[in-house]
C-alpha cells in the first residue's frame, strides 16, 4: 500500500482534530491520579505504536515520533512517581 504525502497529511490532520475535540470534552472533567494509573498501561503501547509509525512519515514524521517518544518517557516517570510502579 502506497500513501502519498498529501493523504498522510490529511490523515494526520483528521486524527489531530479528533484528539483536540476529545481533549476539549475532557477538560471539564476533574483529573484523578487513579485514572492515570489505570490508563497508562493501556495508553503506552498505543503511543509506542504511533511513535514507530510516525517515524516512517517523511518530513515531520521523525519530529513527531521523537515527541511521542519523549511523551512516553515522561508518562513512565509520572506513572512511577504517582502510581508507585
Jmol script that loads the backbone (N, CA, C; Angstrom):
load data "model"
ATOM      1  N   UNK A   1       0.841  -1.173   0.000  1.00  0.00           N
ATOM      2  CA  UNK A   1       0.000   0.000   0.000  1.00  0.00           C
ATOM      3  C   UNK A   1       0.885   1.233   0.000  1.00  0.00           C
ATOM      4  N   UNK A   2       0.646   2.109  -0.943  1.00  0.00           N
ATOM      5  CA  UNK A   2       1.406   3.344  -1.043  1.00  0.00           C
ATOM      6  C   UNK A   2       0.529   4.499  -0.591  1.00  0.00           C
ATOM      7  N   UNK A   3       1.113   5.375   0.199  1.00  0.00           N
ATOM      8  CA  UNK A   3       0.368   6.532   0.684  1.00  0.00           C
ATOM      9  C   UNK A   3       1.121   7.784   0.263  1.00  0.00           C
ATOM     10  N   UNK A   4       0.401   8.738  -0.287  1.00  0.00           N
ATOM     11  CA  UNK A   4       1.038   9.976  -0.723  1.00  0.00           C
ATOM     12  C   UNK A   4       1.223  10.899   0.473  1.00  0.00           C
ATOM     13  N   UNK A   5       2.091  11.869   0.300  1.00  0.00           N
ATOM     14  CA  UNK A   5       2.335  12.833   1.374  1.00  0.00           C
ATOM     15  C   UNK A   5       1.062  13.598   1.703  1.00  0.00           C
ATOM     16  N   UNK A   6       0.298  13.933   0.673  1.00  0.00           N
ATOM     17  CA  UNK A   6      -0.923  14.702   0.896  1.00  0.00           C
ATOM     18  C   UNK A   6      -1.955  13.891   1.669  1.00  0.00           C
ATOM     19  N   UNK A   7      -2.102  12.623   1.340  1.00  0.00           N
ATOM     20  CA  UNK A   7      -3.073  11.822   2.083  1.00  0.00           C
ATOM     21  C   UNK A   7      -2.582  11.548   3.498  1.00  0.00           C
ATOM     22  N   UNK A   8      -1.276  11.460   3.699  1.00  0.00           N
ATOM     23  CA  UNK A   8      -0.739  11.290   5.050  1.00  0.00           C
ATOM     24  C   UNK A   8      -1.020  12.531   5.888  1.00  0.00           C
ATOM     25  N   UNK A   9      -0.819  13.701   5.287  1.00  0.00           N
ATOM     26  CA  UNK A   9      -1.090  14.957   5.997  1.00  0.00           C
ATOM     27  C   UNK A   9      -2.575  15.055   6.329  1.00  0.00           C
ATOM     28  N   UNK A  10      -3.428  14.697   5.381  1.00  0.00           N
ATOM     29  CA  UNK A  10      -4.871  14.740   5.624  1.00  0.00           C
ATOM     30  C   UNK A  10      -5.261  13.789   6.752  1.00  0.00           C
ATOM     31  N   UNK A  11      -4.666  12.608   6.768  1.00  0.00           N
ATOM     32  CA  UNK A  11      -4.951  11.631   7.815  1.00  0.00           C
ATOM     33  C   UNK A  11      -4.499  12.142   9.181  1.00  0.00           C
ATOM     34  N   UNK A  12      -3.310  12.713   9.228  1.00  0.00           N
ATOM     35  CA  UNK A  12      -2.782  13.248  10.489  1.00  0.00           C
ATOM     36  C   UNK A  12      -3.653  14.396  10.980  1.00  0.00           C
ATOM     37  N   UNK A  13      -4.029  15.304  10.062  1.00  0.00           N
ATOM     38  CA  UNK A  13      -4.882  16.426  10.453  1.00  0.00           C
ATOM     39  C   UNK A  13      -6.227  15.943  10.977  1.00  0.00           C
ATOM     40  N   UNK A  14      -6.774  14.928  10.354  1.00  0.00           N
ATOM     41  CA  UNK A  14      -8.043  14.360  10.801  1.00  0.00           C
ATOM     42  C   UNK A  14      -7.914  13.793  12.213  1.00  0.00           C
ATOM     43  N   UNK A  15      -6.828  13.062  12.459  1.00  0.00           N
ATOM     44  CA  UNK A  15      -6.607  12.487  13.791  1.00  0.00           C
ATOM     45  C   UNK A  15      -6.386  13.580  14.830  1.00  0.00           C
ATOM     46  N   UNK A  16      -5.643  14.634  14.449  1.00  0.00           N
ATOM     47  CA  UNK A  16      -5.410  15.737  15.380  1.00  0.00           C
ATOM     48  C   UNK A  16      -6.717  16.416  15.759  1.00  0.00           C
ATOM     49  N   UNK A  17      -7.595  16.608  14.784  1.00  0.00           N
ATOM     50  CA  UNK A  17      -8.882  17.233  15.072  1.00  0.00           C
ATOM     51  C   UNK A  17      -9.709  16.382  16.024  1.00  0.00           C
ATOM     52  N   UNK A  18      -9.696  15.076  15.831  1.00  0.00           N
ATOM     53  CA  UNK A  18     -10.475  14.215  16.728  1.00  0.00           C
ATOM     54  C   UNK A  18      -9.880  14.199  18.131  1.00  0.00           C
ATOM     55  N   UNK A  19      -8.555  14.231  18.219  1.00  0.00           N
ATOM     56  CA  UNK A  19      -7.903  14.268  19.535  1.00  0.00           C
ATOM     57  C   UNK A  19      -8.186  15.590  20.223  1.00  0.00           C
ATOM     58  N   UNK A  20      -8.105  16.697  19.468  1.00  0.00           N
ATOM     59  CA  UNK A  20      -8.383  18.005  20.049  1.00  0.00           C
ATOM     60  C   UNK A  20      -9.830  18.091  20.516  1.00  0.00           C
ATOM     61  N   UNK A  21     -10.730  17.538  19.751  1.00  0.00           N
ATOM     62  CA  UNK A  21     -12.143  17.522  20.130  1.00  0.00           C
ATOM     63  C   UNK A  21     -12.342  16.737  21.422  1.00  0.00           C
ATOM     64  N   UNK A  22     -11.692  15.592  21.528  1.00  0.00           N
ATOM     65  CA  UNK A  22     -11.797  14.786  22.744  1.00  0.00           C
ATOM     66  C   UNK A  22     -11.173  15.510  23.930  1.00  0.00           C
ATOM     67  N   UNK A  23     -10.073  16.233  23.684  1.00  0.00           N
ATOM     68  CA  UNK A  23      -9.408  16.964  24.763  1.00  0.00           C
ATOM     69  C   UNK A  23     -10.302  18.076  25.293  1.00  0.00           C
ATOM     70  N   UNK A  24     -10.987  18.766  24.400  1.00  0.00           N
ATOM     71  CA  UNK A  24     -11.891  19.830  24.824  1.00  0.00           C
ATOM     72  C   UNK A  24     -13.012  19.253  25.676  1.00  0.00           C
ATOM     73  N   UNK A  25     -13.535  18.112  25.289  1.00  0.00           N
ATOM     74  CA  UNK A  25     -14.615  17.491  26.049  1.00  0.00           C
ATOM     75  C   UNK A  25     -14.144  17.014  27.417  1.00  0.00           C
ATOM     76  N   UNK A  26     -12.914  16.559  27.507  1.00  0.00           N
ATOM     77  CA  UNK A  26     -12.432  16.016  28.778  1.00  0.00           C
ATOM     78  C   UNK A  26     -11.922  17.087  29.726  1.00  0.00           C
ATOM     79  N   UNK A  27     -11.757  18.317  29.247  1.00  0.00           N
ATOM     80  CA  UNK A  27     -11.270  19.384  30.126  1.00  0.00           C
ATOM     81  C   UNK A  27     -12.233  19.673  31.263  1.00  0.00           C
ATOM     82  N   UNK A  28     -13.508  19.444  31.025  1.00  0.00           N
ATOM     83  CA  UNK A  28     -14.490  19.730  32.066  1.00  0.00           C
ATOM     84  C   UNK A  28     -14.423  18.717  33.208  1.00  0.00           C
ATOM     85  N   UNK A  29     -13.894  17.552  32.942  1.00  0.00           N
ATOM     86  CA  UNK A  29     -13.786  16.521  33.980  1.00  0.00           C
ATOM     87  C   UNK A  29     -12.550  16.775  34.835  1.00  0.00           C
ATOM     88  N   UNK A  30     -12.674  16.541  36.126  1.00  0.00           N
ATOM     89  CA  UNK A  30     -11.535  16.719  37.025  1.00  0.00           C
ATOM     90  C   UNK A  30     -10.542  15.583  36.823  1.00  0.00           C
ATOM     91  N   UNK A  31      -9.253  15.899  36.922  1.00  0.00           N
ATOM     92  CA  UNK A  31      -8.214  14.888  36.765  1.00  0.00           C
ATOM     93  C   UNK A  31      -8.065  14.127  38.065  1.00  0.00           C
ATOM     94  N   UNK A  32      -8.028  12.849  37.962  1.00  0.00           N
ATOM     95  CA  UNK A  32      -7.860  11.978  39.120  1.00  0.00           C
ATOM     96  C   UNK A  32      -6.637  11.099  38.869  1.00  0.00           C
ATOM     97  N   UNK A  33      -5.694  11.088  39.806  1.00  0.00           N
ATOM     98  CA  UNK A  33      -4.454  10.329  39.620  1.00  0.00           C
ATOM     99  C   UNK A  33      -4.716   8.845  39.414  1.00  0.00           C
ATOM    100  N   UNK A  34      -5.758   8.324  40.024  1.00  0.00           N
ATOM    101  CA  UNK A  34      -6.039   6.899  39.854  1.00  0.00           C
ATOM    102  C   UNK A  34      -6.463   6.584  38.425  1.00  0.00           C
ATOM    103  N   UNK A  35      -7.069   7.548  37.740  1.00  0.00           N
ATOM    104  CA  UNK A  35      -7.410   7.344  36.335  1.00  0.00           C
ATOM    105  C   UNK A  35      -6.140   7.171  35.512  1.00  0.00           C
ATOM    106  N   UNK A  36      -5.129   7.988  35.770  1.00  0.00           N
ATOM    107  CA  UNK A  36      -3.873   7.877  35.035  1.00  0.00           C
ATOM    108  C   UNK A  36      -3.220   6.531  35.315  1.00  0.00           C
ATOM    109  N   UNK A  37      -3.283   6.097  36.562  1.00  0.00           N
ATOM    110  CA  UNK A  37      -2.648   4.828  36.928  1.00  0.00           C
ATOM    111  C   UNK A  37      -3.263   3.649  36.186  1.00  0.00           C
ATOM    112  N   UNK A  38      -4.549   3.696  35.953  1.00  0.00           N
ATOM    113  CA  UNK A  38      -5.175   2.602  35.213  1.00  0.00           C
ATOM    114  C   UNK A  38      -5.091   2.811  33.709  1.00  0.00           C
ATOM    115  N   UNK A  39      -4.990   4.062  33.280  1.00  0.00           N
ATOM    116  CA  UNK A  39      -4.970   4.368  31.854  1.00  0.00           C
ATOM    117  C   UNK A  39      -3.593   4.162  31.227  1.00  0.00           C
ATOM    118  N   UNK A  40      -2.528   4.506  31.930  1.00  0.00           N
ATOM    119  CA  UNK A  40      -1.196   4.494  31.337  1.00  0.00           C
ATOM    120  C   UNK A  40      -0.769   3.131  30.783  1.00  0.00           C
ATOM    121  N   UNK A  41      -0.973   2.021  31.495  1.00  0.00           N
ATOM    122  CA  UNK A  41      -0.558   0.730  30.922  1.00  0.00           C
ATOM    123  C   UNK A  41      -1.262   0.401  29.603  1.00  0.00           C
ATOM    124  N   UNK A  42      -2.445   0.948  29.394  1.00  0.00           N
ATOM    125  CA  UNK A  42      -3.160   0.739  28.137  1.00  0.00           C
ATOM    126  C   UNK A  42      -2.707   1.732  27.074  1.00  0.00           C
ATOM    127  N   UNK A  43      -2.466   2.972  27.485  1.00  0.00           N
ATOM    128  CA  UNK A  43      -2.113   4.028  26.535  1.00  0.00           C
ATOM    129  C   UNK A  43      -0.677   3.908  26.026  1.00  0.00           C
ATOM    130  N   UNK A  44       0.224   3.423  26.859  1.00  0.00           N
ATOM    131  CA  UNK A  44       1.638   3.379  26.484  1.00  0.00           C
ATOM    132  C   UNK A  44       1.897   2.560  25.216  1.00  0.00           C
ATOM    133  N   UNK A  45       1.382   1.339  25.083  1.00  0.00           N
ATOM    134  CA  UNK A  45       1.645   0.585  23.847  1.00  0.00           C
ATOM    135  C   UNK A  45       1.065   1.265  22.603  1.00  0.00           C
ATOM    136  N   UNK A  46      -0.058   1.955  22.777  1.00  0.00           N
ATOM    137  CA  UNK A  46      -0.646   2.676  21.647  1.00  0.00           C
ATOM    138  C   UNK A  46       0.268   3.818  21.231  1.00  0.00           C
ATOM    139  N   UNK A  47       0.782   4.561  22.206  1.00  0.00           N
ATOM    140  CA  UNK A  47       1.707   5.654  21.904  1.00  0.00           C
ATOM    141  C   UNK A  47       2.997   5.127  21.277  1.00  0.00           C
ATOM    142  N   UNK A  48       3.474   3.977  21.738  1.00  0.00           N
ATOM    143  CA  UNK A  48       4.672   3.388  21.147  1.00  0.00           C
ATOM    144  C   UNK A  48       4.433   3.013  19.689  1.00  0.00           C
ATOM    145  N   UNK A  49       3.275   2.467  19.393  1.00  0.00           N
ATOM    146  CA  UNK A  49       2.932   2.123  18.018  1.00  0.00           C
ATOM    147  C   UNK A  49       2.850   3.379  17.156  1.00  0.00           C
ATOM    148  N   UNK A  50       2.167   4.407  17.656  1.00  0.00           N
ATOM    149  CA  UNK A  50       2.058   5.652  16.902  1.00  0.00           C
ATOM    150  C   UNK A  50       3.421   6.294  16.681  1.00  0.00           C
ATOM    151  N   UNK A  51       4.284   6.199  17.676  1.00  0.00           N
ATOM    152  CA  UNK A  51       5.629   6.748  17.549  1.00  0.00           C
ATOM    153  C   UNK A  51       6.409   6.044  16.452  1.00  0.00           C
ATOM    154  N   UNK A  52       6.322   4.727  16.411  1.00  0.00           N
ATOM    155  CA  UNK A  52       7.065   3.986  15.383  1.00  0.00           C
ATOM    156  C   UNK A  52       6.479   4.230  13.999  1.00  0.00           C
ATOM    157  N   UNK A  53       5.165   4.409  13.903  1.00  0.00           N
ATOM    158  CA  UNK A  53       4.548   4.726  12.612  1.00  0.00           C
ATOM    159  C   UNK A  53       4.939   6.132  12.174  1.00  0.00           C
ATOM    160  N   UNK A  54       4.981   7.067  13.117  1.00  0.00           N
ATOM    161  CA  UNK A  54       5.310   8.454  12.785  1.00  0.00           C
ATOM    162  C   UNK A  54       6.702   8.562  12.184  1.00  0.00           C
ATOM    163  N   UNK A  55       7.636   7.752  12.660  1.00  0.00           N
ATOM    164  CA  UNK A  55       8.994   7.810  12.126  1.00  0.00           C
ATOM    165  C   UNK A  55       9.041   7.451  10.643  1.00  0.00           C
ATOM    166  N   UNK A  56       8.043   6.726  10.147  1.00  0.00           N
ATOM    167  CA  UNK A  56       8.013   6.323   8.745  1.00  0.00           C
ATOM    168  C   UNK A  56       7.527   7.432   7.818  1.00  0.00           C
ATOM    169  N   UNK A  57       6.902   8.463   8.375  1.00  0.00           N
ATOM    170  CA  UNK A  57       6.366   9.554   7.566  1.00  0.00           C
ATOM    171  C   UNK A  57       7.503  10.506   7.208  1.00  0.00           C
ATOM    172  N   UNK A  58       7.718  10.740   5.921  1.00  0.00           N
ATOM    173  CA  UNK A  58       8.791  11.649   5.511  1.00  0.00           C
ATOM    174  C   UNK A  58       8.537  13.068   6.020  1.00  0.00           C
ATOM    175  N   UNK A  59       9.595  13.768   6.307  1.00  0.00           N
ATOM    176  CA  UNK A  59       9.476  15.162   6.740  1.00  0.00           C
ATOM    177  C   UNK A  59       9.284  15.272   8.234  1.00  0.00           C
ATOM    178  N   UNK A  60       8.085  15.659   8.628  1.00  0.00           N
ATOM    179  CA  UNK A  60       7.803  15.924  10.043  1.00  0.00           C
ATOM    180  C   UNK A  60       7.625  14.658  10.869  1.00  0.00           C
ATOM    181  N   UNK A  61       7.590  13.513  10.233  1.00  0.00           N
ATOM    182  CA  UNK A  61       7.363  12.261  10.948  1.00  0.00           C
ATOM    183  C   UNK A  61       8.408  11.972  12.000  1.00  0.00           C
ATOM    184  N   UNK A  62       9.670  12.232  11.675  1.00  0.00           N
ATOM    185  CA  UNK A  62      10.741  11.970  12.645  1.00  0.00           C
ATOM    186  C   UNK A  62      10.578  12.850  13.873  1.00  0.00           C
ATOM    187  N   UNK A  63      10.215  14.108  13.659  1.00  0.00           N
ATOM    188  CA  UNK A  63       9.988  15.014  14.787  1.00  0.00           C
ATOM    189  C   UNK A  63       8.805  14.584  15.628  1.00  0.00           C
ATOM    190  N   UNK A  64       7.729  14.188  14.960  1.00  0.00           N
ATOM    191  CA  UNK A  64       6.537  13.730  15.680  1.00  0.00           C
ATOM    192  C   UNK A  64       6.833  12.453  16.459  1.00  0.00           C
ATOM    193  N   UNK A  65       7.596  11.556  15.849  1.00  0.00           N
ATOM    194  CA  UNK A  65       7.973  10.325  16.538  1.00  0.00           C
ATOM    195  C   UNK A  65       8.816  10.604  17.764  1.00  0.00           C
ATOM    196  N   UNK A  66       9.726  11.572  17.640  1.00  0.00           N
ATOM    197  CA  UNK A  66      10.573  11.936  18.774  1.00  0.00           C
ATOM    198  C   UNK A  66       9.749  12.565  19.895  1.00  0.00           C
ATOM    199  N   UNK A  67       8.774  13.386  19.527  1.00  0.00           N
ATOM    200  CA  UNK A  67       7.903  13.999  20.536  1.00  0.00           C
ATOM    201  C   UNK A  67       7.109  12.919  21.266  1.00  0.00           C
ATOM    202  N   UNK A  68       6.577  11.963  20.525  1.00  0.00           N
ATOM    203  CA  UNK A  68       5.830  10.871  21.159  1.00  0.00           C
ATOM    204  C   UNK A  68       6.735  10.024  22.050  1.00  0.00           C
ATOM    205  N   UNK A  69       7.968   9.784  21.609  1.00  0.00           N
ATOM    206  CA  UNK A  69       8.909   9.020  22.435  1.00  0.00           C
ATOM    207  C   UNK A  69       9.198   9.771  23.738  1.00  0.00           C
ATOM    208  N   UNK A  70       9.339  11.096  23.643  1.00  0.00           N
ATOM    209  CA  UNK A  70       9.538  11.906  24.843  1.00  0.00           C
ATOM    210  C   UNK A  70       8.329  11.864  25.760  1.00  0.00           C
ATOM    211  N   UNK A  71       7.142  11.895  25.168  1.00  0.00           N
ATOM    212  CA  UNK A  71       5.908  11.810  25.942  1.00  0.00           C
ATOM    213  C   UNK A  71       5.817  10.480  26.680  1.00  0.00           C
ATOM    214  N   UNK A  72       6.264   9.425  26.033  1.00  0.00           N
ATOM    215  CA  UNK A  72       6.253   8.103  26.669  1.00  0.00           C
ATOM    216  C   UNK A  72       7.194   8.082  27.872  1.00  0.00           C
ATOM    217  N   UNK A  73       8.372   8.682  27.726  1.00  0.00           N
ATOM    218  CA  UNK A  73       9.318   8.727  28.848  1.00  0.00           C
ATOM    219  C   UNK A  73       8.744   9.520  30.017  1.00  0.00           C
ATOM    220  N   UNK A  74       8.124  10.660  29.709  1.00  0.00           N
ATOM    221  CA  UNK A  74       7.516  11.473  30.764  1.00  0.00           C
ATOM    222  C   UNK A  74       6.374  10.706  31.421  1.00  0.00           C
ATOM    223  N   UNK A  75       5.560  10.040  30.613  1.00  0.00           N
ATOM    224  CA  UNK A  75       4.460   9.238  31.155  1.00  0.00           C
ATOM    225  C   UNK A  75       4.954   8.135  32.069  1.00  0.00           C
ATOM    226  N   UNK A  76       6.060   7.489  31.673  1.00  0.00           N
ATOM    227  CA  UNK A  76       6.648   6.450  32.524  1.00  0.00           C
ATOM    228  C   UNK A  76       7.090   7.022  33.867  1.00  0.00           C
ATOM    229  N   UNK A  77       7.709   8.213  33.835  1.00  0.00           N
ATOM    230  CA  UNK A  77       8.169   8.836  35.074  1.00  0.00           C
ATOM    231  C   UNK A  77       6.993   9.224  35.964  1.00  0.00           C
ATOM    232  N   UNK A  78       5.958   9.797  35.353  1.00  0.00           N
ATOM    233  CA  UNK A  78       4.776  10.176  36.127  1.00  0.00           C
ATOM    234  C   UNK A  78       4.115   8.934  36.717  1.00  0.00           C
ATOM    235  N   UNK A  79       4.029   7.882  35.917  1.00  0.00           N
ATOM    236  CA  UNK A  79       3.409   6.637  36.394  1.00  0.00           C
ATOM    237  C   UNK A  79       4.199   6.063  37.568  1.00  0.00           C
ATOM    238  N   UNK A  80       5.523   6.083  37.453  1.00  0.00           N
ATOM    239  CA  UNK A  80       6.357   5.553  38.538  1.00  0.00           C
ATOM    240  C   UNK A  80       6.208   6.390  39.807  1.00  0.00           C
ATOM    241  N   UNK A  81       6.184   7.718  39.658  1.00  0.00           N
ATOM    242  CA  UNK A  81       6.077   8.597  40.824  1.00  0.00           C
ATOM    243  C   UNK A  81       4.685   8.577  41.442  1.00  0.00           C
ATOM    244  N   UNK A  82       3.669   8.577  40.602  1.00  0.00           N
ATOM    245  CA  UNK A  82       2.294   8.695  41.083  1.00  0.00           C
ATOM    246  C   UNK A  82       1.710   7.361  41.524  1.00  0.00           C
ATOM    247  N   UNK A  83       1.999   6.338  40.756  1.00  0.00           N
ATOM    248  CA  UNK A  83       1.339   5.046  40.981  1.00  0.00           C
ATOM    249  C   UNK A  83       2.222   4.055  41.725  1.00  0.00           C
ATOM    250  N   UNK A  84       3.489   4.403  41.901  1.00  0.00           N
ATOM    251  CA  UNK A  84       4.396   3.525  42.620  1.00  0.00           C
ATOM    252  C   UNK A  84       4.751   2.262  41.874  1.00  0.00           C
ATOM    253  N   UNK A  85       4.681   2.321  40.552  1.00  0.00           N
ATOM    254  CA  UNK A  85       5.007   1.123  39.758  1.00  0.00           C
ATOM    255  C   UNK A  85       6.420   1.184  39.252  1.00  0.00           C
TER     256      UNK A  85
END
end "model"
wireframe off; spacefill off
backbone 0.3
color backbone group
